[in-house]
Structure formats: structure tokens, C-alpha cells
Amino acid sequence: MNDPAFFGYGSLVNLSTHDYQEPRPAVLSGWRRVWQSTTTREVAYLSVIPDDQSEIAGVVARVPNADWVALDEREAAYRRHDVTDQTKHNGLQTATAVYQVNQTLHAGPTVSHPILLSYLDVVVQGYLQMFGTAGVAAFFETTDGWGPVWDDRSAPRYPRHQKLNKGETALVDRHLQNVIRV
């Protein structure tokens, strides 16, 4: 992997949602996942925040055609940060970035910005496929900002939603019971 890369920590871990080249498991040190409300849409974004005490698992993949501009457009609500020295994976080290929700778009915590269950399902399915059940548990443990969840499974709003089997659905639901206090 000589082209620049990006670190994905949410839906990009689910390889069924994209065709980015050379995706591989990776670990990012010094960052933690967080659900973030913004002024740009009615549901929460998954983002990252600096945290010297944390490391998160995810995936690195090549930036298509080494074109940061196109990737920045796709991630318009996010700002790109260089994490080359904080990323470890089984491959050639290359310039690597992570996307964080743009700080100017933050909105305070609110029930009007729920987490889309169809999105969370995709993320957990990806972590299960790439890192197993321990990886799913670690995802929940290293993610903050858990708030209300909008159950849109019967009519998914997330455009790259995936079909989960009964075991995957039960896994998501079991972990959600531990982080969501109703």
C-alpha cells in the first residue's frame, strides 16, 4: 500500500459497504469513537475524539486514485487528520488519515439526534466479520456518547444497510442493552 490511506472505524469496517482497495485490519492509538450530534442532519454521526489512553480497531484502505479531494467531498461533515504515526497494521506504512466530525458542526446531546439502528447493524456486522465477537465487545467498550437509538430495521434509512442474520441481530441487541439506559 504505497498510496495514501484512511482509517475507517465505523461502517467502513464492513467490507460489504464499499470497494476501497486493499482494506486490512488496523489499530489507531490516541483516539476514541463517539456518537456526535450535528447541525447537519437529524441522526447521530459516528466520529472520533483524541484520547491518549485509548486505541480503537478499524480498517485502513487506499484513498481511491490518491484523490483526497474526492474522499473529502464524500466525508463533507468531517475534517481529515494525519494519523500516520498512530496507525498500526499488517502492511506497508503510508500516509494515513482519519476523519473526525467537523467541530463547527457539533450540536449538543439531544434525543432529536438518535443513532440509526440500520447503521449500527452495519458497523457491528463488520466488526464481527473482521475481529470476531471480542472485536464487537471492544467496539462498544471504546465508543462513547451512546444515546437513543432509532429502530429503523423494518425500513432502513441508512443507504448501505445490510441484512443481518438472527445471531448478528441478537448480538447487536445484547450489546445495546448494556450501553443504552432506557
N, CA and C of each residue as an Amber inpcrd file, in Angstrom:
protein
   546
   0.8560000  -1.1730000   0.0000000   0.0000000   0.0000000   0.0000000
   0.8990000   1.2320000   0.0000000   1.2120000   1.7800000  -1.1710000
   2.0420000   2.9770000  -1.2780000   1.2180000   4.2460000  -1.3600000
   0.0070000   4.1460000  -1.9120000  -0.8710000   5.3040000  -1.9840000
  -1.2940000   5.6940000  -0.5800000  -1.7150000   6.9460000  -0.3890000
  -2.2000000   7.3340000   0.9340000  -3.3940000   6.4760000   1.3320000
  -3.6000000   6.3930000   2.6390000  -4.6690000   5.5470000   3.1710000
  -5.5090000   6.3360000   4.1590000  -6.6660000   5.7830000   4.4730000
  -7.5040000   6.3590000   5.5210000  -7.8840000   5.2520000   6.4820000
  -8.1490000   5.6420000   7.7250000  -8.5500000   4.7130000   8.7730000
 -10.0530000   4.8220000   8.9530000 -10.7620000   3.6980000   8.7820000
 -12.2020000   3.6500000   8.9880000 -12.5090000   2.9630000  10.2960000
 -13.4500000   3.5000000  11.0520000 -13.7580000   2.9980000  12.3950000
 -15.2410000   2.7260000  12.5870000 -16.0230000   2.8180000  11.5130000
 -17.4640000   2.5910000  11.5850000 -17.9100000   1.6750000  10.4710000
 -18.7620000   2.1740000   9.5920000 -19.3200000   1.3480000   8.5230000
 -18.2570000   0.8460000   7.5510000 -17.1450000   1.5490000   7.4360000
 -16.0940000   1.1100000   6.5080000 -15.4420000  -0.1960000   6.9390000
 -15.6120000  -0.5800000   8.1970000 -15.0950000  -1.8740000   8.6530000
 -15.8780000  -3.0060000   7.9910000 -17.1120000  -2.7330000   7.6150000
 -17.9330000  -3.7200000   6.9170000 -17.5810000  -3.6520000   5.4290000
 -16.8140000  -4.6190000   4.9700000 -16.3000000  -4.5840000   3.5970000
 -17.3960000  -4.7260000   2.5500000 -18.6120000  -5.0890000   2.9570000
 -19.7250000  -5.1760000   2.0130000 -20.2740000  -3.8050000   1.6400000
 -19.8330000  -2.7520000   2.3260000 -20.3860000  -1.4170000   2.0830000
 -19.5480000  -0.5740000   1.1380000 -18.4130000  -1.1010000   0.6680000
 -17.5470000  -0.3100000  -0.1980000 -16.6310000  -1.2210000  -0.9960000
 -15.9130000  -0.6230000  -1.9280000 -14.9430000  -1.3830000  -2.7160000
 -13.5760000  -0.7060000  -2.6960000 -13.2430000  -0.0570000  -1.5770000
 -11.9260000   0.5570000  -1.4420000 -10.8640000  -0.5320000  -1.5240000
  -9.7330000  -0.1900000  -2.1200000  -8.6910000  -1.1800000  -2.3900000
  -7.8230000  -1.4480000  -1.1650000  -7.4260000  -2.6980000  -1.0550000
  -6.5040000  -3.1870000  -0.0380000  -6.9320000  -2.8840000   1.3960000
  -8.2000000  -3.1250000   1.7310000  -8.5920000  -2.9150000   3.1250000
  -7.9450000  -3.9720000   4.0090000  -7.5270000  -3.5580000   5.1890000
  -6.9270000  -4.5040000   6.1410000  -7.1950000  -4.0330000   7.5570000
  -7.2520000  -5.0000000   8.4880000  -7.4500000  -4.6270000   9.8920000
  -6.3250000  -3.7090000  10.3540000  -6.6690000  -2.7750000  11.2380000
  -5.6900000  -1.8200000  11.7520000  -6.0980000  -1.3800000  13.1500000
  -5.1590000  -0.7420000  13.8330000  -5.4030000  -0.1820000  15.1600000
  -4.9400000   1.2650000  15.1370000  -5.7610000   2.1390000  15.6920000
  -5.4470000   3.5620000  15.8010000  -5.2910000   3.9160000  17.2670000
  -4.1240000   4.4070000  17.6480000  -3.8510000   4.7970000  19.0280000
  -4.0820000   6.2900000  19.2070000  -4.5380000   6.6560000  20.4180000
  -4.7090000   8.0690000  20.7460000  -6.0350000   8.6660000  20.3290000
  -6.9840000   7.8150000  19.9390000  -8.3150000   8.2700000  19.5310000
  -9.3600000   7.3290000  20.1090000 -10.5750000   7.8460000  20.2840000
 -11.6990000   7.0720000  20.7940000 -12.9220000   7.4260000  19.9640000
 -13.7870000   6.4420000  19.7250000 -15.0290000   6.6890000  18.9690000
 -16.0580000   7.3920000  19.8630000 -16.9240000   8.1920000  19.2310000
 -18.0040000   8.8660000  19.9480000 -19.1630000   9.1190000  18.9840000
 -20.3720000   8.9570000  19.4770000 -21.5560000   9.3510000  18.7120000
 -21.6960000  10.8510000  18.8520000 -21.8960000  11.5460000  17.7410000
 -21.8960000  13.0030000  17.7410000 -23.1360000  13.5580000  17.0600000
 -23.8400000  14.4240000  17.7620000 -24.9410000  15.1670000  17.1520000
 -24.3610000  16.3440000  16.3900000 -24.9860000  16.6740000  15.2700000
 -24.5170000  17.8070000  14.4680000 -25.6960000  18.6560000  14.0220000
 -25.3540000  19.7900000  13.4630000 -26.3740000  20.6880000  12.9260000
 -26.7590000  20.3190000  11.4970000 -26.1330000  19.2790000  10.9290000
 -26.3420000  18.9760000   9.5050000 -27.3680000  17.8850000   9.2160000
 -27.6930000  17.0620000  10.2170000 -28.7100000  16.0450000   9.9660000
 -29.3430000  15.6040000  11.2730000 -30.4420000  14.8830000  11.1490000
 -31.2620000  14.5540000  12.3180000 -30.8250000  13.2980000  13.0660000
 -29.8040000  12.6260000  12.6040000 -29.3120000  11.4380000  13.3100000
 -27.8470000  11.6470000  13.6870000 -27.3820000  10.8590000  14.6420000
 -26.0170000  10.9940000  15.1370000 -25.0110000  10.4460000  14.1340000
 -23.8740000  11.0890000  14.0720000 -22.7240000  10.6130000  13.3110000
 -21.8240000   9.8210000  14.2520000 -21.1190000   8.8540000  13.7280000
 -20.0530000   8.2170000  14.4740000 -18.7820000   8.9840000  14.1490000
 -18.0680000   9.4100000  15.1830000 -16.8740000  10.2110000  14.9950000
 -15.7790000   9.6970000  15.9170000 -14.6730000  10.4100000  15.9580000
 -13.5820000  10.1050000  16.8720000 -13.1590000  11.3870000  17.5760000
 -12.5940000  11.2050000  18.7720000 -12.0290000  12.3140000  19.5230000
 -10.6530000  11.8830000  20.0140000  -9.7380000  12.8360000  20.1540000
  -8.4230000  12.4830000  20.6930000  -8.5570000  11.9450000  22.1180000
  -7.8070000  10.8900000  22.4210000  -7.7990000  10.2920000  23.7570000
  -6.5080000   9.4930000  23.8940000  -5.5560000  10.0630000  24.5960000
  -4.2400000   9.4260000  24.7330000  -4.2980000   8.0520000  25.3610000
  -5.3510000   7.7510000  26.0950000  -5.4590000   6.4870000  26.8110000
  -6.1880000   5.4040000  26.0210000  -6.5700000   5.7010000  24.8100000
  -7.4200000   4.7800000  24.0550000  -6.7550000   4.3200000  22.7630000
  -7.1970000   3.1640000  22.2950000  -6.8990000   2.7290000  20.9380000
  -8.1240000   1.9930000  20.4330000  -8.3610000   2.1370000  19.1470000
  -9.5390000   1.5270000  18.5440000  -9.1270000   0.7020000  17.3350000
  -9.8510000  -0.3670000  17.1300000  -9.6520000  -1.2040000  15.9500000
 -10.4920000  -0.6510000  14.8130000 -10.0270000  -0.9030000  13.6170000
 -10.7470000  -0.4660000  12.4320000 -10.1160000  -1.0710000  11.2030000
 -10.1720000  -0.3340000  10.1250000  -9.6360000  -0.8030000   8.8550000
  -8.9040000   0.3500000   8.1730000  -7.8100000   0.0320000   7.5080000
  -7.1760000   1.0210000   6.6270000  -7.4060000   0.5640000   5.1900000
  -7.5650000   1.5290000   4.3140000  -7.7350000   1.2470000   2.8910000
  -7.1130000   2.3900000   2.1020000  -6.8110000   2.1020000   0.8540000
  -6.1970000   3.1190000  -0.0050000  -7.2050000   4.2010000  -0.3710000
  -6.7210000   5.4160000  -0.4480000  -7.5290000   6.5230000  -0.9510000
  -7.6780000   6.3070000  -2.4550000  -8.9060000   6.1950000  -2.9600000
  -9.0900000   5.9240000  -4.3840000  -8.3490000   6.9340000  -5.2570000
  -7.4950000   6.4240000  -6.1330000  -6.7120000   7.2410000  -7.0620000
  -5.8700000   8.2930000  -6.3420000  -5.5760000   8.0570000  -5.0620000
  -4.8180000   9.0080000  -4.2330000  -5.4610000  10.3940000  -4.2650000
  -6.7800000  10.4380000  -4.4420000  -7.5390000  11.6840000  -4.6070000
  -8.2270000  12.0700000  -3.3020000  -7.5180000  12.8280000  -2.4790000
  -8.0920000  13.2690000  -1.2020000  -9.3090000  14.1610000  -1.4190000
  -9.3070000  14.9510000  -2.4820000 -10.4080000  15.8830000  -2.7160000
 -11.7290000  15.1250000  -2.8320000 -11.7500000  14.0620000  -3.6080000
 -12.9740000  13.2810000  -3.7750000 -13.3990000  12.6310000  -2.4630000
 -12.4460000  12.1010000  -1.7130000 -12.7780000  11.4840000  -0.4340000
 -13.2510000  12.5330000   0.5620000 -12.6340000  13.7150000   0.5690000
 -13.0800000  14.8040000   1.4360000 -14.5140000  15.2140000   1.1110000
 -14.8700000  15.2020000  -0.1600000 -16.2490000  15.5360000  -0.5550000
 -17.2240000  14.5010000  -0.0190000 -16.8520000  13.2170000  -0.0960000
 -17.7090000  12.1490000   0.4280000 -17.8870000  12.3120000   1.9350000
 -16.8460000  12.7660000   2.6060000 -16.8570000  12.9260000   4.0650000
 -17.0210000  14.4040000   4.4210000 -17.9500000  15.0760000   3.7700000
 -18.0870000  16.5310000   3.8680000 -18.3170000  17.0520000   5.2850000
 -18.9260000  16.2850000   6.1470000 -19.1830000  16.7440000   7.5150000
 -17.9800000  16.5140000   8.4340000 -16.9280000  15.9540000   7.8770000
 -15.7570000  15.5770000   8.6680000 -14.5290000  16.3790000   8.2670000
 -13.5660000  16.4640000   9.1960000 -12.2480000  17.0210000   8.9160000
 -11.2410000  15.8890000   8.9530000 -10.2860000  15.9610000   8.0640000
  -9.2490000  14.9330000   7.9500000  -8.0730000  15.2770000   8.8570000
  -7.5650000  14.2550000   9.5820000  -6.4070000  14.4110000  10.4660000
  -5.3450000  13.3770000  10.1040000  -4.1030000  13.7910000  10.0810000
  -2.9950000  12.8770000   9.8200000  -2.7690000  12.0000000  11.0550000
  -2.8540000  10.6840000  10.8570000  -2.6250000   9.7300000  11.9570000
  -1.6060000   8.6670000  11.5350000  -0.7420000   9.0380000  10.6130000
   0.2370000   8.0940000  10.0860000   1.0130000   7.4020000  11.2020000
   1.5020000   8.1790000  12.1660000   2.3270000   7.6200000  13.2330000
   1.5140000   6.9360000  14.3280000   0.1960000   7.0320000  14.2650000
  -0.6660000   6.4290000  15.2860000  -1.3700000   5.1720000  14.7950000
  -1.1370000   4.7990000  13.5510000  -1.8450000   3.6810000  12.9430000
  -0.9090000   2.4960000  12.7510000  -1.3710000   1.3240000  13.2010000
  -0.6070000   0.0860000  13.0190000  -1.4570000  -0.9080000  12.2410000
  -0.8150000  -1.5600000  11.2620000  -1.4960000  -2.6020000  10.5070000
  -0.4400000  -3.4940000   9.8820000  -0.9000000  -4.5930000   9.3480000
  -0.0200000  -5.5690000   8.7280000   0.1820000  -5.2030000   7.2590000
   0.9950000  -4.2050000   7.0200000   1.2440000  -3.7570000   5.6590000
   2.2430000  -2.6270000   5.6530000   2.5480000  -2.1560000   4.4770000
   3.4950000  -1.0650000   4.3070000   2.9110000   0.2110000   4.8990000
   3.6650000   0.8680000   5.7840000   3.2080000   2.1370000   6.3460000
   3.1810000   3.1960000   5.2550000   2.1390000   3.9830000   5.2640000
   1.9600000   5.0490000   4.2900000   1.2070000   6.1830000   4.9590000
   1.1850000   7.3370000   4.3380000   0.4360000   8.4700000   4.8820000
  -1.0070000   8.0330000   5.1250000  -1.4830000   8.2130000   6.3620000
  -2.8110000   7.7370000   6.7480000  -3.5610000   8.8490000   7.4730000
  -4.8430000   8.9620000   7.1910000  -5.6830000   9.9800000   7.8150000
  -6.9130000   9.3320000   8.4310000  -7.4850000  10.0340000   9.4010000
  -8.7660000   9.6470000   9.9850000  -9.6860000  10.8550000   9.8570000
 -10.9720000  10.5940000   9.7200000 -11.9530000  11.6710000   9.6060000
 -12.6980000  11.8220000  10.9320000 -12.7970000  13.0780000  11.3890000
 -13.4940000  13.4460000  12.6150000 -14.5650000  14.4690000  12.2590000
 -15.7540000  14.3390000  12.8830000 -16.8050000  15.3130000  12.6070000
 -16.2440000  16.7190000  12.8370000 -16.4970000  17.5900000  11.8810000
 -16.0350000  18.9670000  11.9520000 -16.5790000  19.6290000  13.2150000
 -15.6820000  20.1740000  14.0200000 -16.0520000  20.7630000  15.3110000
 -17.0620000  21.9010000  15.1730000 -17.0770000  22.5860000  14.0350000
 -18.0140000  23.6970000  13.8540000 -19.4460000  23.2150000  13.6410000
 -19.6310000  21.9130000  13.4370000 -20.9690000  21.3630000  13.1960000
 -21.5800000  20.7040000  14.4250000 -20.8450000  20.6670000  15.5340000
 -21.3390000  19.9840000  16.7340000 -22.6200000  20.6150000  17.2440000
 -23.5200000  19.7470000  17.6570000 -24.7310000  20.1670000  18.3540000
 -24.6990000  19.4780000  19.7160000 -25.3480000  20.0450000  20.6750000
 -25.3750000  19.4310000  21.9990000 -26.1150000  18.1150000  21.9770000
 -25.8970000  17.2740000  22.9930000 -26.6160000  15.9990000  23.0720000
 -28.1230000  16.2450000  23.1010000 -28.8460000  15.4680000  22.3290000
 -30.2840000  15.6500000  22.2480000 -30.9510000  14.3750000  21.7590000
 -32.1680000  14.1520000  22.2040000 -32.9110000  12.9760000  21.7500000
 -33.3570000  13.1330000  20.3030000 -33.2380000  14.3470000  19.7600000
 -33.6410000  14.5430000  18.3650000 -32.5530000  14.1140000  17.3850000
 -31.4420000  13.5610000  17.8820000 -30.3590000  13.0480000  17.0450000
 -30.0530000  11.5990000  17.4330000 -30.9810000  10.6810000  17.1740000
 -30.7460000   9.2920000  17.5820000 -29.7310000   8.5870000  16.6910000
 -29.2560000   7.4660000  17.1840000 -28.3730000   6.5830000  16.4210000
 -29.2590000   5.7130000  15.5400000 -28.9690000   5.6570000  14.2510000
 -29.7360000   4.7910000  13.3500000 -29.3440000   3.3360000  13.5940000
 -30.3120000   2.5070000  13.9210000 -30.0230000   1.0980000  14.1650000
 -29.5310000   0.4100000  12.8950000 -30.0340000   0.8120000  11.7320000
 -29.5690000   0.1970000  10.4800000 -28.0950000   0.4940000  10.2450000
 -27.6300000   1.6520000  10.6810000 -26.2030000   1.9870000  10.5720000
 -25.4020000   1.1790000  11.5870000 -25.8570000   1.1590000  12.8240000
 -25.1560000   0.4020000  13.8590000 -25.0700000  -1.0760000  13.4830000
 -26.1280000  -1.6290000  12.9220000 -26.1100000  -3.0280000  12.4800000
 -24.9630000  -3.2760000  11.4940000 -24.7940000  -2.3450000  10.5400000
 -23.7250000  -2.4790000   9.5440000 -22.3620000  -2.4630000  10.2210000
 -22.1880000  -1.5370000  11.1570000 -20.9060000  -1.4080000  11.8520000
 -20.5930000  -2.6860000  12.6240000 -21.5590000  -3.1600000  13.4040000
 -21.3270000  -4.3560000  14.2290000 -21.0920000  -5.5820000  13.3570000
 -21.8240000  -5.7210000  12.2770000 -21.6030000  -6.8440000  11.3650000
 -20.1700000  -6.8180000  10.8360000 -19.6820000  -5.6390000  10.4940000
 -18.3070000  -5.5100000  10.0140000 -17.2920000  -5.8850000  11.0770000
 -17.5000000  -5.4170000  12.3010000 -16.5800000  -5.7660000  13.3910000
 -16.6210000  -7.2630000  13.6790000 -17.7900000  -7.8690000  13.6000000
 -17.8940000  -9.3040000  13.8160000 -17.1210000 -10.0620000  12.7370000
 -17.2860000  -9.6720000  11.4850000 -16.6080000 -10.3590000  10.3910000
 -15.0940000 -10.1680000  10.4400000 -14.6420000  -8.9850000  10.8270000
 -13.2100000  -8.7000000  10.7900000 -12.4900000  -9.0550000  12.0940000
 -13.1640000  -8.8870000  13.2400000 -12.4990000  -9.0390000  14.5370000
 -13.1670000 -10.0440000  15.4700000 -14.2690000 -10.6600000  15.0500000
 -14.9480000 -11.6420000  15.8870000 -15.7370000 -10.9960000  17.0240000
 -16.2750000 -11.8330000  17.8990000 -17.1200000 -11.3280000  18.9900000
 -16.3340000 -10.4380000  19.9510000 -15.0590000 -10.7180000  20.1500000
 -14.2320000  -9.8530000  21.0030000 -14.1140000  -8.4610000  20.3870000
 -14.0310000  -8.3870000  19.0730000 -13.9660000  -7.0970000  18.3910000
 -15.2570000  -6.3040000  18.5260000 -16.3800000  -7.0120000  18.5080000
 -17.6700000  -6.3440000  18.7150000 -17.7300000  -5.7650000  20.1310000
 -17.3420000  -6.5780000  21.1130000 -17.3410000  -6.0990000  22.5010000
 -16.4320000  -4.8810000  22.6480000 -15.2600000  -4.9280000  22.0240000
 -14.3280000  -3.8000000  22.0960000 -14.9060000  -2.5590000  21.4240000
 -15.6490000  -2.7330000  20.3230000 -16.2930000  -1.5940000  19.6730000
 -17.2000000  -0.8740000  20.6650000 -18.0580000  -1.6170000  21.3390000
 -18.9790000  -0.9960000  22.2850000 -18.2340000  -0.3640000  23.4610000
 -17.1720000  -1.0140000  23.9300000 -16.4070000  -0.5110000  25.0760000
 -15.6110000   0.7480000  24.7430000 -15.2200000   0.9110000  23.4850000
 -14.3810000   2.0510000  23.1070000 -15.1690000   3.1080000  22.3350000
 -16.4780000   3.1270000  22.5450000 -17.3440000   4.1180000  21.9050000
 -18.1510000   4.8190000  22.9920000 -18.1220000   6.1450000  22.9830000
 -18.8560000   6.9590000  23.9440000 -20.0350000   7.6460000  23.2640000
 -20.8320000   8.3260000  24.0730000 -21.9250000   9.1350000  23.5500000
 -23.1660000   8.3520000  23.1820000 -23.3120000   7.1560000  23.7640000
 -24.4890000   6.3500000  23.4470000 -25.7390000   7.1080000  23.8700000
 -26.6750000   7.2000000  22.9600000 -27.9280000   7.8930000  23.2210000
 -29.0740000   7.0730000  22.6820000 -30.1710000   7.7300000  22.4470000
 -31.3310000   6.9940000  21.9320000 -31.0330000   6.3640000  20.5700000
 -31.6810000   5.2320000  20.3220000 -31.4990000   4.5030000  19.0670000
 -32.8270000   4.4820000  18.3300000 -32.7770000   4.8220000  17.0610000
 -33.9680000   4.8000000  16.2040000 -33.9880000   3.4460000  15.5130000
 -34.9660000   2.6120000  15.8650000 -35.0830000   1.2820000  15.2810000
 -35.7270000   1.4000000  13.9020000 -34.8770000   1.4610000  12.8950000
 -35.3470000   1.5650000  11.5120000 -35.0900000   0.2680000  10.7420000
 -34.9520000  -0.8350000  11.4490000 -34.6540000  -2.1130000  10.7710000
 -35.7140000  -2.5020000   9.7540000 -36.9680000  -2.2300000  10.0270000
 -38.0280000  -2.6480000   9.0990000 -38.0650000  -1.7610000   7.8450000
 -37.5340000  -0.5540000   7.9420000 -37.4490000   0.3590000   6.7950000
 -36.1390000   1.1350000   6.9340000 -35.0130000   0.4870000   6.6050000
 -33.6980000   1.0960000   6.8500000 -33.5060000   2.4360000   6.1550000
 -33.0420000   3.3960000   6.9210000 -32.7280000   4.7220000   6.3840000
 -31.2670000   4.8190000   5.9420000 -30.4110000   3.9710000   6.4990000
 -29.0090000   4.0080000   6.1190000 -28.8760000   3.4330000   4.7180000
 -28.3180000   4.1930000   3.7610000 -28.3160000   3.7620000   2.3590000
 -27.5010000   2.4970000   2.0690000 -26.5290000   2.1720000   2.8960000
 -25.7170000   0.9740000   2.6620000 -26.0260000  -0.1100000   3.6870000
 -27.2810000  -0.1340000   4.1420000 -27.6670000  -1.1320000   5.1420000
 -27.4320000  -2.5450000   4.6030000 -27.2510000  -3.4760000   5.5290000
 -27.0070000  -4.8760000   5.1800000 -28.0080000  -5.7420000   5.9440000
 -28.3010000  -6.8840000   5.3950000 -29.1780000  -7.8440000   6.0640000
 -28.3650000  -8.5900000   7.1160000 -28.8450000  -8.6200000   8.3380000
 -28.1970000  -9.3580000   9.4120000 -28.9170000 -10.6810000   9.6170000
 -28.1630000 -11.7040000   9.9840000 -28.8310000 -12.9540000  10.3440000
 -29.3040000 -12.8460000  11.7980000 -30.0330000 -13.8460000  12.2690000
 -30.6130000 -13.7820000  13.6190000 -29.5360000 -13.6570000  14.6960000
 -28.4310000 -14.3520000  14.5260000 -27.3520000 -14.2810000  15.5030000
 -26.7210000 -12.9000000  15.5600000 -26.5180000 -12.2840000  14.3870000
 -25.9420000 -10.9330000  14.3490000 -26.8940000  -9.9220000  14.9840000
 -28.1840000 -10.0510000  14.6820000 -29.1770000  -9.1510000  15.2620000
 -29.1950000  -9.2840000  16.7800000 -29.1680000 -10.5110000  17.2710000
 -29.1660000 -10.7380000  18.7240000 -27.9040000 -10.1680000  19.3640000
 -26.7720000 -10.2670000  18.6900000 -25.5120000  -9.7310000  19.2040000
 -25.6040000  -8.2100000  19.3580000 -26.1070000  -7.5240000  18.3410000
 -26.2830000  -6.0680000  18.4130000 -27.1980000  -5.7160000  19.5770000
 -28.3470000  -6.3820000  19.6290000 -29.3400000  -6.0740000  20.6640000
 -28.7970000  -6.3210000  22.0720000 -28.0450000  -7.3880000  22.2400000
 -27.4790000  -7.7070000  23.5680000 -26.4950000  -6.6240000  24.0120000
 -25.6280000  -6.2060000  23.1020000 -24.6620000  -5.1520000  23.4610000
 -25.3550000  -3.8120000  23.6940000 -26.3920000  -3.5280000  22.9220000
 -27.1170000  -2.2760000  23.1140000 -27.7490000  -2.2050000  24.5060000
 -28.2420000  -3.3330000  24.9890000 -28.8470000  -3.3480000  26.3290000
 -27.8420000  -2.9310000  27.3980000 -26.5690000  -3.1690000  27.1540000
 -25.5360000  -2.8210000  28.1380000 -25.1100000  -1.3570000  28.0710000
 -25.3620000  -0.6620000  26.9590000 -24.8980000   0.7130000  26.8410000
 -26.0330000   1.7290000  26.8510000 -27.2360000   1.3080000  26.5300000
 -28.3820000   2.2190000  26.4850000 -29.2090000   2.0090000  27.7470000
 -29.4100000   3.0850000  28.4540000 -30.2430000   3.0330000  29.6610000
 -31.5770000   3.6830000  29.3160000 -32.6260000   2.8680000  29.2530000
 -33.9450000   3.4020000  28.8710000 -34.7450000   3.7510000  30.1050000
